[in-house]
Amino acid sequence: MPDVIHLKRDQLEAALPQGEEAPNDGGKLEMIVRRPVTDERELMQQAELSVDVGLVGDNWVQGKANPQCQLTLMNSRAAQLVAQDRTRWALAGDQLYVDMNIGRENLPAGTQVAIGSEVVIEVTPEPHTGCAKFIARFGCDEVCEFACRARAESARN
């Protein structure tokens, strides 16, 4: 993996406008990540989604699985900003990385989003934050605080 320089808050905030330019509709699925066990990631070219288990083969179903929160989405531009390299996106812990505005104003709770021609998911009101995991994976409280605030404001399950 490439060397990563942890960005400071002012650098992160200066780059925010590029994330806000993500399309409101007709976005693109950039990456699918399956988490078979804790801290392990598998990049997928395609995946099977199930009403019962979410992303088939993902460890979401283990532990405290909330049936209303089977999948997590992250804006791919935000992932790039925090991770600084596509090879590090999966460290964020989300399953679907999309080039689309996933903010509350664009995708309020209850919005249904089509993925391909066969799958429709529904946005829930609960944000996916996982800040402690960001600190462990990205090693920087400022990045974690920034990412968690941005995710709480925009990224939802």
N, CA and C atoms as a LAMMPS dump frame, in Angstrom:
ITEM: TIMESTEP
0
ITEM: NUMBER OF ATOMS
471
ITEM: BOX BOUNDS ff ff ff
-5.0000000000000000e+02 5.0000000000000000e+02
-5.0000000000000000e+02 5.0000000000000000e+02
-5.0000000000000000e+02 5.0000000000000000e+02
ITEM: ATOMS id mol type element x y z
1 1 1 N 0.842 -1.19 0
2 1 2 C 0 0 0
3 1 3 C 0.881 1.244 0
4 2 1 N 0.395 2.311 -0.586
5 2 2 C 1.18 3.535 -0.664
6 2 3 C 1.308 4.203 0.71
7 3 1 N 2.35 5.044 0.835
8 3 2 C 2.489 5.836 2.055
9 3 3 C 1.318 6.8 2.135
10 4 1 N 0.816 6.988 3.348
11 4 2 C -0.337 7.858 3.543
12 4 3 C 0.041 8.965 4.506
13 5 1 N -0.31 10.174 4.156
14 5 2 C -0.12 11.312 5.036
15 5 3 C -1.483 11.645 5.61
16 6 1 N -1.597 11.619 6.926
17 6 2 C -2.877 11.936 7.546
18 6 3 C -3.159 13.427 7.404
19 7 1 N -4.253 13.726 6.765
20 7 2 C -4.638 15.11 6.515
21 7 3 C -5.145 15.767 7.793
22 8 1 N -4.916 17.055 7.895
23 8 2 C -5.414 17.848 9.016
24 8 3 C -6.829 18.319 8.675
25 9 1 N -7.537 18.759 9.705
26 9 2 C -8.934 19.18 9.552
27 9 3 C -9.092 20.216 8.432
28 10 1 N -8.237 21.236 8.376
29 10 2 C -8.394 22.273 7.353
30 10 3 C -8.209 21.704 5.945
31 11 1 N -7.325 20.725 5.786
32 11 2 C -7.132 20.084 4.483
33 11 3 C -8.359 19.266 4.094
34 12 1 N -8.943 18.569 5.062
35 12 2 C -10.144 17.778 4.804
36 12 3 C -11.309 18.68 4.417
37 13 1 N -11.481 19.758 5.179
38 13 2 C -12.603 20.657 4.907
39 13 3 C -12.426 21.39 3.579
40 14 1 N -11.186 21.689 3.201
41 14 2 C -10.935 22.35 1.922
42 14 3 C -11.308 21.442 0.748
43 15 1 N -11.212 20.146 0.959
44 15 2 C -11.514 19.193 -0.122
45 15 3 C -12.99 18.805 -0.167
46 16 1 N -13.784 19.23 0.796
47 16 2 C -15.206 18.85 0.837
48 16 3 C -15.996 19.177 -0.421
49 17 1 N -15.784 20.309 -1.075
50 17 2 C -16.59 20.604 -2.262
51 17 3 C -16.561 19.519 -3.33
52 18 1 N -15.444 18.816 -3.496
53 18 2 C -15.408 17.748 -4.505
54 18 3 C -16.382 16.639 -4.154
55 19 1 N -16.566 16.345 -2.889
56 19 2 C -17.53 15.334 -2.474
57 19 3 C -18.957 15.784 -2.699
58 20 1 N -19.174 17.068 -2.552
59 20 2 C -20.518 17.61 -2.744
60 20 3 C -20.917 17.64 -4.21
61 21 1 N -19.959 17.426 -5.113
62 21 2 C -20.242 17.409 -6.541
63 21 3 C -20.724 16.046 -7.031
64 22 1 N -20.811 15.072 -6.128
65 22 2 C -21.287 13.739 -6.516
66 22 3 C -22.705 13.858 -7.061
67 23 1 N -23.063 13.037 -8.038
68 23 2 C -24.404 13.131 -8.633
69 23 3 C -25.512 12.818 -7.63
70 24 1 N -26.634 13.521 -7.761
71 24 2 C -27.797 13.277 -6.904
72 24 3 C -28.578 12.055 -7.336
73 25 1 N -28.454 11.692 -8.599
74 25 2 C -29.209 10.575 -9.147
75 25 3 C -28.323 9.866 -10.171
76 26 1 N -28.589 8.601 -10.383
77 26 2 C -27.825 7.867 -11.389
78 26 3 C -26.367 7.71 -11.026
79 27 1 N -26.068 7.547 -9.742
80 27 2 C -24.692 7.374 -9.304
81 27 3 C -24.094 6.067 -9.794
82 28 1 N -22.853 5.847 -9.407
83 28 2 C -22.126 4.671 -9.868
84 28 3 C -21.626 3.871 -8.67
85 29 1 N -21.831 2.562 -8.707
86 29 2 C -21.276 1.671 -7.697
87 29 3 C -19.798 1.5 -8.024
88 30 1 N -18.925 1.991 -7.153
89 30 2 C -17.482 2 -7.405
90 30 3 C -16.772 0.779 -6.826
91 31 1 N -17.261 0.273 -5.694
92 31 2 C -16.566 -0.834 -5.04
93 31 3 C -17.544 -1.609 -4.163
94 32 1 N -17.363 -2.933 -4.155
95 32 2 C -18.12 -3.821 -3.268
96 32 3 C -17.093 -4.521 -2.381
97 33 1 N -17.333 -4.47 -1.08
98 33 2 C -16.414 -5.087 -0.136
99 33 3 C -17.192 -6.028 0.776
100 34 1 N -16.741 -7.253 0.821
101 34 2 C -17.342 -8.229 1.744
102 34 3 C -16.384 -8.379 2.922
103 35 1 N -16.973 -8.478 4.127
104 35 2 C -16.208 -8.633 5.361
105 35 3 C -16.5 -10.026 5.928
106 36 1 N -15.763 -11.055 5.496
107 36 2 C -16.082 -12.422 5.927
108 36 3 C -15.869 -12.644 7.427
109 37 1 N -14.856 -12.003 7.982
110 37 2 C -14.597 -12.027 9.425
111 37 3 C -14.092 -10.641 9.814
112 38 1 N -14.093 -10.344 11.095
113 38 2 C -13.644 -9.045 11.577
114 38 3 C -12.25 -8.728 11.051
115 39 1 N -12.09 -7.517 10.539
116 39 2 C -10.833 -6.977 10.027
117 39 3 C -10.311 -7.654 8.762
118 40 1 N -11.132 -8.442 8.103
119 40 2 C -10.75 -9.032 6.822
120 40 3 C -11.667 -8.456 5.751
121 41 1 N -11.106 -8.16 4.568
122 41 2 C -11.874 -7.57 3.482
123 41 3 C -11.642 -8.348 2.193
124 42 1 N -12.711 -8.527 1.434
125 42 2 C -12.639 -9.128 0.102
126 42 3 C -13.279 -8.166 -0.892
127 43 1 N -12.506 -7.732 -1.877
128 43 2 C -13.069 -6.886 -2.926
129 43 3 C -13.791 -7.787 -3.908
130 44 1 N -15.003 -7.405 -4.263
131 44 2 C -15.859 -8.226 -5.106
132 44 3 C -16.15 -7.49 -6.419
133 45 1 N -16.17 -8.217 -7.516
134 45 2 C -16.597 -7.66 -8.795
135 45 3 C -18.118 -7.665 -8.889
136 46 1 N -18.725 -8.637 -8.254
137 46 2 C -20.178 -8.729 -8.147
138 46 3 C -20.489 -9.439 -6.839
139 47 1 N -21.699 -9.269 -6.363
140 47 2 C -22.074 -9.875 -5.093
141 47 3 C -23.56 -10.206 -5.106
142 48 1 N -23.924 -11.094 -4.222
143 48 2 C -25.326 -11.455 -4.059
144 48 3 C -25.852 -10.757 -2.815
145 49 1 N -26.999 -10.077 -2.964
146 49 2 C -27.658 -9.436 -1.831
147 49 3 C -28.898 -10.223 -1.49
148 50 1 N -29.157 -10.356 -0.188
149 50 2 C -30.284 -11.141 0.293
150 50 3 C -31.086 -10.331 1.298
151 51 1 N -32.393 -10.473 1.254
152 51 2 C -33.255 -9.815 2.228
153 51 3 C -32.95 -10.319 3.636
154 52 1 N -32.536 -11.569 3.752
155 52 2 C -32.288 -12.165 5.067
156 52 3 C -30.92 -11.852 5.655
157 53 1 N -29.87 -11.823 4.818
158 53 2 C -28.516 -11.688 5.353
159 53 3 C -27.742 -10.497 4.797
160 54 1 N -28.363 -9.66 3.996
161 54 2 C -27.638 -8.541 3.404
162 54 3 C -26.71 -9.02 2.315
163 55 1 N -25.444 -8.652 2.382
164 55 2 C -24.453 -9.091 1.413
165 55 3 C -24.044 -10.516 1.789
166 56 1 N -24.354 -11.458 0.928
167 56 2 C -24.098 -12.874 1.209
168 56 3 C -22.609 -13.098 1.446
169 57 1 N -22.283 -13.758 2.565
170 57 2 C -20.905 -14.039 2.929
171 57 3 C -20.276 -12.986 3.82
172 58 1 N -20.997 -11.896 4.078
173 58 2 C -20.494 -10.833 4.942
174 58 3 C -20.77 -11.199 6.398
175 59 1 N -19.932 -10.728 7.309
176 59 2 C -20.11 -11.082 8.716
177 59 3 C -21.167 -10.24 9.423
178 60 1 N -21.888 -9.381 8.712
179 60 2 C -22.933 -8.572 9.324
180 60 3 C -23.9 -9.446 10.114
181 61 1 N -24.213 -10.604 9.594
182 61 2 C -25.224 -11.476 10.185
183 61 3 C -24.781 -12.023 11.552
184 62 1 N -23.497 -11.952 11.854
185 62 2 C -22.99 -12.411 13.145
186 62 3 C -23.152 -11.298 14.179
187 63 1 N -23.286 -11.654 15.429
188 63 2 C -23.328 -10.658 16.501
189 63 3 C -24.647 -9.922 16.586
190 64 1 N -24.567 -8.586 16.708
191 64 2 C -25.747 -7.748 16.933
192 64 3 C -26.359 -7.26 15.621
193 65 1 N -26.681 -8.156 14.738
194 65 2 C -27.21 -7.79 13.426
195 65 3 C -28.578 -7.13 13.563
196 66 1 N -28.698 -5.933 13.021
197 66 2 C -29.967 -5.206 12.986
198 66 3 C -30.562 -5.423 11.597
199 67 1 N -31.705 -6.085 11.502
200 67 2 C -32.268 -6.373 10.173
201 67 3 C -32.626 -5.116 9.368
202 68 1 N -32.676 -3.957 10.019
203 68 2 C -32.941 -2.708 9.307
204 68 3 C -31.666 -2.082 8.742
205 69 1 N -30.52 -2.658 9.077
206 69 2 C -29.229 -2.065 8.684
207 69 3 C -28.292 -3.136 8.137
208 70 1 N -28.684 -3.773 7.066
209 70 2 C -27.906 -4.889 6.531
210 70 3 C -26.719 -4.465 5.683
211 71 1 N -26.795 -3.315 5.07
212 71 2 C -25.729 -2.827 4.188
213 71 3 C -25.294 -1.438 4.641
214 72 1 N -24.032 -1.127 4.372
215 72 2 C -23.565 0.234 4.618
216 72 3 C -23.02 0.795 3.312
217 73 1 N -23.307 2.07 3.095
218 73 2 C -22.833 2.775 1.917
219 73 3 C -21.918 3.895 2.352
220 74 1 N -20.915 4.161 1.544
221 74 2 C -20.062 5.324 1.769
222 74 3 C -19.839 5.999 0.424
223 75 1 N -19.849 7.305 0.441
224 75 2 C -19.563 8.072 -0.752
225 75 3 C -18.111 7.815 -1.14
226 76 1 N -17.872 7.404 -2.376
227 76 2 C -16.516 7.047 -2.81
228 76 3 C -15.578 8.244 -2.794
229 77 1 N -16.095 9.44 -2.985
230 77 2 C -15.245 10.632 -2.932
231 77 3 C -14.779 10.895 -1.505
232 78 1 N -15.657 10.651 -0.535
233 78 2 C -15.271 10.791 0.868
234 78 3 C -14.263 9.71 1.244
235 79 1 N -14.47 8.496 0.74
236 79 2 C -13.521 7.409 1.007
237 79 3 C -12.144 7.764 0.457
238 80 1 N -12.1 8.312 -0.746
239 80 2 C -10.826 8.702 -1.353
240 80 3 C -10.153 9.795 -0.534
241 81 1 N -10.922 10.739 -0.072
242 81 2 C -10.376 11.842 0.708
243 81 3 C -9.735 11.339 1.999
244 82 1 N -10.428 10.479 2.707
245 82 2 C -9.926 9.982 3.989
246 82 3 C -8.818 8.953 3.788
247 83 1 N -9.026 8.017 2.866
248 83 2 C -8.07 6.92 2.668
249 83 3 C -6.883 7.333 1.79
250 84 1 N -7.086 8.316 0.915
251 84 2 C -6.089 8.868 0.009
252 84 3 C -5.676 7.946 -1.132
253 85 1 N -6.106 6.707 -1.109
254 85 2 C -5.786 5.778 -2.186
255 85 3 C -6.878 4.725 -2.242
256 86 1 N -7.311 4.395 -3.424
257 86 2 C -8.397 3.425 -3.602
258 86 3 C -8.102 2.087 -2.916
259 87 1 N -6.84 1.703 -2.85
260 87 2 C -6.484 0.429 -2.217
261 87 3 C -6.771 0.432 -0.722
262 88 1 N -7.025 1.598 -0.151
263 88 2 C -7.296 1.703 1.287
264 88 3 C -8.776 1.95 1.611
265 89 1 N -9.625 2.116 0.599
266 89 2 C -11.047 2.386 0.859
267 89 3 C -11.674 1.341 1.76
268 90 1 N -11.402 0.088 1.502
269 90 2 C -12.061 -0.999 2.241
270 90 3 C -11.793 -0.932 3.738
271 91 1 N -10.718 -0.259 4.141
272 91 2 C -10.422 -0.116 5.568
273 91 3 C -11.521 0.657 6.302
274 92 1 N -12.289 1.444 5.573
275 92 2 C -13.366 2.216 6.201
276 92 3 C -14.439 1.307 6.791
277 93 1 N -14.546 0.091 6.287
278 93 2 C -15.474 -0.871 6.865
279 93 3 C -16.851 -0.932 6.234
280 94 1 N -17.071 -0.155 5.188
281 94 2 C -18.369 -0.197 4.515
282 94 3 C -18.365 -1.278 3.443
283 95 1 N -19.563 -1.581 2.942
284 95 2 C -19.684 -2.638 1.937
285 95 3 C -19.82 -2.093 0.526
286 96 1 N -20.553 -1.015 0.367
287 96 2 C -20.783 -0.445 -0.962
288 96 3 C -20.254 0.987 -0.995
289 97 1 N -19.395 1.263 -1.959
290 97 2 C -18.817 2.593 -2.142
291 97 3 C -19.409 3.151 -3.424
292 98 1 N -20.105 4.264 -3.309
293 98 2 C -20.856 4.799 -4.44
294 98 3 C -20.467 6.235 -4.747
295 99 1 N -20.405 6.553 -6.04
296 99 2 C -20.222 7.941 -6.444
297 99 3 C -21.616 8.513 -6.611
298 100 1 N -22.148 8.964 -5.503
299 100 2 C -23.51 9.5 -5.459
300 100 3 C -23.658 10.298 -4.182
301 101 1 N -24.454 11.341 -4.234
302 101 2 C -24.755 12.13 -3.044
303 101 3 C -25.67 11.302 -2.144
304 102 1 N -25.128 10.832 -1.023
305 102 2 C -25.919 10.014 -0.105
306 102 3 C -26.328 10.806 1.136
307 103 1 N -26.266 12.135 1.015
308 103 2 C -26.672 13.001 2.12
309 103 3 C -28.159 12.882 2.414
310 104 1 N -28.518 13.238 3.631
311 104 2 C -29.921 13.136 4.083
312 104 3 C -30.887 13.917 3.199
313 105 1 N -30.454 15.076 2.703
314 105 2 C -31.351 15.866 1.859
315 105 3 C -31.628 15.171 0.531
316 106 1 N -30.642 14.491 -0.006
317 106 2 C -30.808 13.812 -1.289
318 106 3 C -31.458 12.438 -1.128
319 107 1 N -31.101 11.732 -0.068
320 107 2 C -31.633 10.386 0.165
321 107 3 C -32.216 10.29 1.58
322 108 1 N -33.374 10.898 1.798
323 108 2 C -33.972 10.807 3.14
324 108 3 C -34.364 9.362 3.465
325 109 1 N -34.503 9.079 4.746
326 109 2 C -34.923 7.746 5.181
327 109 3 C -36.177 7.334 4.422
328 110 1 N -36.206 6.088 3.986
329 110 2 C -37.333 5.565 3.227
330 110 3 C -37.113 5.587 1.723
331 111 1 N -36.102 6.334 1.261
332 111 2 C -35.797 6.382 -0.163
333 111 3 C -35.34 5.004 -0.629
334 112 1 N -35.849 4.59 -1.759
335 112 2 C -35.415 3.326 -2.343
336 112 3 C -34.427 3.626 -3.465
337 113 1 N -33.33 2.863 -3.459
338 113 2 C -32.252 3.062 -4.419
339 113 3 C -32.04 1.765 -5.189
340 114 1 N -32.073 1.857 -6.512
341 114 2 C -31.826 0.682 -7.354
342 114 3 C -30.321 0.494 -7.529
343 115 1 N -29.906 -0.748 -7.407
344 115 2 C -28.519 -1.121 -7.698
345 115 3 C -28.604 -2.131 -8.825
346 116 1 N -28.193 -1.713 -9.997
347 116 2 C -28.366 -2.567 -11.165
348 116 3 C -29.836 -2.652 -11.526
349 117 1 N -30.201 -3.744 -12.191
350 117 2 C -31.589 -3.881 -12.652
351 117 3 C -32.424 -4.798 -11.773
352 118 1 N -31.8 -5.459 -10.785
353 118 2 C -32.538 -6.448 -10.002
354 118 3 C -32.649 -6.148 -8.511
355 119 1 N -31.885 -5.192 -8.002
356 119 2 C -31.825 -4.971 -6.559
357 119 3 C -32.298 -3.565 -6.22
358 120 1 N -33.117 -3.472 -5.17
359 120 2 C -33.53 -2.191 -4.622
360 120 3 C -33.276 -2.243 -3.12
361 121 1 N -32.563 -1.235 -2.622
362 121 2 C -32.328 -1.14 -1.187
363 121 3 C -33.071 0.077 -0.662
364 122 1 N -33.305 0.116 0.638
365 122 2 C -33.998 1.241 1.244
366 122 3 C -33.117 1.9 2.286
367 123 1 N -33.055 3.225 2.238
368 123 2 C -32.258 4.008 3.173
369 123 3 C -32.954 4.033 4.529
370 124 1 N -32.184 3.789 5.585
371 124 2 C -32.711 3.851 6.949
372 124 3 C -32.201 5.118 7.623
373 125 1 N -32.828 5.527 8.723
374 125 2 C -32.422 6.775 9.376
375 125 3 C -31.129 6.678 10.185
376 126 1 N -30.684 5.477 10.514
377 126 2 C -29.522 5.334 11.387
378 126 3 C -28.218 5.554 10.632
379 127 1 N -27.366 6.478 11.128
380 127 2 C -26.059 6.65 10.485
381 127 3 C -25.123 5.511 10.868
382 128 1 N -24.176 5.237 10.006
383 128 2 C -23.132 4.248 10.29
384 128 3 C -21.874 5.042 10.591
385 129 1 N -21.454 5.06 11.859
386 129 2 C -20.333 5.918 12.228
387 129 3 C -19.05 5.136 12.501
388 130 1 N -19.02 4.212 13.428
389 130 2 C -17.845 3.371 13.666
390 130 3 C -16.552 4.122 13.911
391 131 1 N -16.585 5.21 14.657
392 131 2 C -15.419 6.071 14.828
393 131 3 C -14.224 5.345 15.445
394 132 1 N -14.431 4.493 16.408
395 132 2 C -13.316 3.777 17.037
396 132 3 C -12.553 2.957 16.004
397 133 1 N -13.269 2.394 15.047
398 133 2 C -12.615 1.614 13.994
399 133 3 C -11.81 2.515 13.063
400 134 1 N -12.297 3.717 12.808
401 134 2 C -11.531 4.652 11.989
402 134 3 C -10.202 4.99 12.653
403 135 1 N -10.213 5.217 13.959
404 135 2 C -8.97 5.534 14.673
405 135 3 C -7.993 4.38 14.535
406 136 1 N -8.474 3.164 14.726
407 136 2 C -7.594 1.999 14.625
408 136 3 C -7.039 1.834 13.212
409 137 1 N -7.843 2.112 12.195
410 137 2 C -7.419 1.852 10.816
411 137 3 C -6.698 3.013 10.154
412 138 1 N -7.088 4.236 10.513
413 138 2 C -6.473 5.391 9.875
414 138 3 C -5.529 6.131 10.808
415 139 1 N -5.549 5.778 12.098
416 139 2 C -4.572 6.267 13.05
417 139 3 C -4.572 7.748 13.322
418 140 1 N -5.677 8.417 13.175
419 140 2 C -5.674 9.862 13.342
420 140 3 C -7.021 10.325 13.884
421 141 1 N -7.011 10.926 15.063
422 141 2 C -8.249 11.395 15.671
423 141 3 C -8.951 12.448 14.813
424 142 1 N -8.175 13.337 14.172
425 142 2 C -8.798 14.378 13.355
426 142 3 C -9.531 13.772 12.158
427 143 1 N -8.917 12.792 11.502
428 143 2 C -9.57 12.139 10.371
429 143 3 C -10.811 11.407 10.855
430 144 1 N -10.669 10.727 11.985
431 144 2 C -11.802 9.993 12.541
432 144 3 C -12.959 10.928 12.873
433 145 1 N -12.657 11.992 13.582
434 145 2 C -13.71 12.942 13.963
435 145 3 C -14.38 13.529 12.728
436 146 1 N -13.576 13.9 11.741
437 146 2 C -14.101 14.456 10.499
438 146 3 C -14.972 13.435 9.776
439 147 1 N -14.446 12.216 9.619
440 147 2 C -15.171 11.171 8.894
441 147 3 C -16.451 10.793 9.608
442 148 1 N -16.389 10.653 10.917
443 148 2 C -17.584 10.276 11.661
444 148 3 C -18.637 11.367 11.607
445 149 1 N -18.209 12.643 11.679
446 149 2 C -19.171 13.737 11.57
447 149 3 C -19.798 13.742 10.184
448 150 1 N -18.968 13.587 9.16
449 150 2 C -19.476 13.577 7.781
450 150 3 C -20.399 12.389 7.562
451 151 1 N -20.032 11.236 8.103
452 151 2 C -20.861 10.043 7.923
453 151 3 C -22.174 10.195 8.669
454 152 1 N -22.142 10.756 9.878
455 152 2 C -23.373 10.926 10.647
456 152 3 C -24.308 11.905 9.928
457 153 1 N -23.713 12.886 9.233
458 153 2 C -24.527 13.872 8.522
459 153 3 C -25.031 13.343 7.181
460 154 1 N -24.264 12.422 6.572
461 154 2 C -24.661 12.036 5.228
462 154 3 C -24.771 10.541 4.964
463 155 1 N -23.859 9.75 5.467
464 155 2 C -23.872 8.324 5.125
465 155 3 C -24.792 7.574 6.064
466 156 1 N -25.645 6.802 5.478
467 156 2 C -26.557 6.006 6.275
468 156 3 C -26.55 4.603 5.794
469 157 1 N -27.178 3.736 6.592
470 157 2 C -27.282 2.32 6.245
471 157 3 C -28.286 2.145 5.135
